[in-house]
């Protein structure tokens, strides 16, 4: 199954037409994601009960997270189009949809995707170990969800926000969350493979762009 080249979304200043309106994409680095086990999760951090990690794993370490934000010049609006983890420096030559255990790409019909649902207008990246800490806090600490939302709102720009929250000071484990395009929905994550067969990019696509319209 062939996918768009999501690298185009992270070329700062790239122009793309969306619904007959020209937009400009701008890259916004929002910190480094610490993977303690190397097992990556992408989910809605406020509503996902027990997220499962992707089948592909990474070397434990810290990796830059960058947002591709679509600037709608006529409307004066800004939306997160894609969120990326930069695993390596190599430019991907092919893309594949990320899966969790039990998912088979061969079972998908045309236009079907594997992904995760968003109900809080927020997606995120984190290690599966960090996810367990987050789920415990959400379940046991009164008002914790509201505190996260308050932190999220502090970075607000019309119309997107982000947060980078450390969950374990002893090892730096964190989760990085960001607004999801035009809001709630079901979104896929893609793996960008470099020429040596390694994953060099992880990108969640918020279904905002037709990258074939890049100019």
C-alpha positions in Angstrom: 0.0 0.0 0.0 1.5 3.3 -1.1 1.3 6.3 1.2 2.1 10.0 0.8 5.6 11.2 1.5 5.1 12.8 4.9 8.5 14.4 4.7 6.9 17.1 2.5 4.8 18.2 5.5 8.0 19.1 7.4 9.6 21.3 4.8 9.4 24.7 6.5 7.5 27.2 4.3 6.0 24.5 2.1 2.8 25.7 0.3 -0.2 23.3 -0.1 -3.7 23.9 -1.3 -6.5 22.7 1.0 -10.1 23.1 -0.1 -9.1 25.7 -2.7 -7.2 27.7 0.0 -3.5 28.0 -0.1 -1.8 27.3 3.2 1.8 27.5 4.4 3.3 24.8 6.6 5.6 25.8 9.4 7.7 23.5 11.6 7.5 23.9 15.4 9.9 21.8 17.5 8.3 21.1 20.9 10.9 19.2 22.8 12.4 15.7 23.0 10.5 12.6 23.8 12.2 10.2 26.3 11.6 6.6 25.5 12.6 4.4 28.5 11.7 1.0 27.1 11.7 1.9 23.4 8.1 0.8 23.0 6.2 3.7 21.6 2.5 4.6 22.1 0.4 7.1 20.2 -3.0 7.9 21.7 -5.4 10.4 23.1 -3.7 10.8 26.5 -6.9 11.9 28.4 -9.3 9.1 27.4 -7.3 6.1 26.3 -7.6 3.4 29.0 -4.6 1.1 28.3 -2.8 2.0 25.0 -0.8 -0.7 23.3 2.6 0.0 21.8 3.4 -0.2 18.2 5.0 -3.5 17.0 8.2 -1.7 16.0 10.4 -0.7 18.9 13.2 1.8 19.2 16.4 2.2 21.0 15.8 3.8 24.4 16.8 7.5 24.4 15.5 11.0 23.6 14.1 12.0 20.2 13.0 15.4 18.8 9.2 15.9 18.3 8.2 18.4 15.7 4.8 19.7 14.6 3.8 20.6 11.1 1.4 23.5 11.6 -0.8 24.6 8.7 -1.2 28.4 8.5 -4.4 29.3 6.8 -3.6 32.8 5.6 -7.1 34.0 4.6 -8.8 32.8 7.8 -5.9 33.6 10.1 -6.2 30.1 11.6 -3.5 27.6 12.4 -3.9 23.8 12.8 -1.6 20.9 13.6 -1.4 18.9 10.4 1.1 16.3 11.4 3.2 15.4 14.5 6.6 13.8 14.0 9.3 12.0 16.0 12.7 12.2 14.4 14.4 8.9 15.1 17.3 9.3 12.8 18.8 11.8 10.4 18.2 9.8 7.2 15.4 10.9 4.9 12.7 8.2 4.5 12.4 6.6 1.1 9.1 4.8 1.9 6.3 4.9 4.4 4.2 2.2 6.1 1.3 2.5 8.4 2.2 1.7 12.0 0.4 -1.2 13.7 0.0 -2.7 17.1 -0.1 -6.4 17.9 -2.9 -8.3 16.1 -3.3 -5.8 13.3 -2.6 -7.0 9.7 -2.1 -4.3 7.0 -3.2 -6.9 4.4 -6.7 -7.0 5.9 -7.4 -3.3 5.2 -9.7 -2.3 2.4 -9.2 0.8 0.3 -9.2 3.9 2.4 -9.3 1.9 5.7 -6.7 2.7 8.3 -5.4 1.5 11.6 -5.0 4.3 14.1 -6.4 5.7 17.3 -9.5 7.7 18.3 -9.4 11.2 19.7 -12.2 12.5 21.9 -10.3 15.3 23.7 -8.9 17.1 20.6 -5.5 16.0 21.7 -3.0 13.3 20.5 0.3 12.3 22.0 3.5 10.3 21.9 4.9 8.4 24.9 6.7 5.3 26.0 4.4 2.4 27.1 6.0 2.7 30.6 5.1 6.4 30.7 1.6 5.5 29.6 1.1 3.3 32.7 2.2 6.2 35.0 -0.2 8.5 33.3 -3.1 6.1 33.5 -2.5 5.6 37.2 -2.4 9.4 37.8 -5.6 9.9 35.8 -7.3 7.2 37.8 -6.0 8.0 41.3 -5.3 11.7 41.5 -8.4 13.9 41.8 -8.2 16.8 39.4 -5.2 15.6 37.5 -7.0 15.6 34.1 -8.1 19.2 34.7 -4.5 20.2 35.6 -3.2 18.7 32.3 -5.8 20.6 30.4 -4.8 23.8 32.2 -1.2 23.3 31.2 -2.2 22.5 27.7 -4.1 25.8 27.4 -1.0 27.8 28.5 0.6 27.3 25.0 -2.6 28.1 23.1 -2.3 29.8 19.7 -5.4 30.0 17.4 -6.1 27.1 17.1 -3.6 24.7 18.6 -1.7 23.9 21.8 0.9 21.5 23.1 2.4 20.2 26.3 5.6 18.4 27.4 5.0 16.8 30.8 7.7 14.9 32.8 6.2 11.9 34.5 9.3 10.5 36.2 12.0 12.9 37.2 14.4 10.0 37.9 14.7 9.0 34.3 13.1 11.9 32.4 10.2 9.9 31.1 7.7 12.3 29.6 4.7 12.5 27.3 4.3 15.1 24.6 0.8 16.0 23.5 -0.6 18.3 20.8 -3.8 19.5 19.2 -5.2 17.2 16.6 -5.9 19.0 13.3 -9.6 20.1 13.2 -10.4 18.1 16.4 -11.7 14.7 17.3 -11.5 11.8 14.9 -9.6 8.6 14.0 -6.0 9.1 12.9 -3.2 6.9 11.6 0.5 6.9 12.4 3.1 6.1 9.8 6.7 4.9 9.8 9.2 6.4 7.5 12.0 3.9 6.5 15.4 5.1 5.2 17.5 3.4 2.6 19.1 1.1 5.2 15.7 -0.3 6.2 15.5 1.5 9.6 12.7 3.7 10.8 13.9 7.3 10.8 10.5 9.1 11.2 7.3 8.4 13.0 4.4 10.7 11.9 0.8 10.9 13.0 -1.3 12.4 10.2 -4.3 14.4 11.3 -5.9 14.1 7.8 -5.6 17.8 7.0 -3.4 17.8 3.9 -3.3 16.4 0.5 0.5 16.2 0.1 0.2 15.6 -3.6 -0.9 19.2 -3.9 2.5 20.5 -2.5 3.9 23.3 -4.7 
